[in-house]
C-alpha cells in the first residue's frame, strides 16, 4: 500500500468514526458532514403497489462551505 492510499484510508476512517459517535465533521472552506435521522415510515413498492415498513435509519447530510459555494457560483 502506498503512502497516499494509507493516508486516504486513515482520513475516511476518522470521518466515519466521528459520524458514528454523533459528531459533525467540518472541513474548513469545503463543507460540513453530519448524521441525520430518517424516521420510520411506510413506503410503497412501485412495481407491486405493496406497502413496506421502512425502519428508522441514518443518512449523511452535507452542507456546502462558504468558500466552496463562492468558487462554484462566482456571481
Secondary structure, DSSP 4 states (H G I P E B T S, - for coil): --HHHHHHHHHHHHHHHHHHTT--EEETTTEEEEEEEEPPEEEE-TTT--EEEE--EEEEEEEE-HHHHHHH---
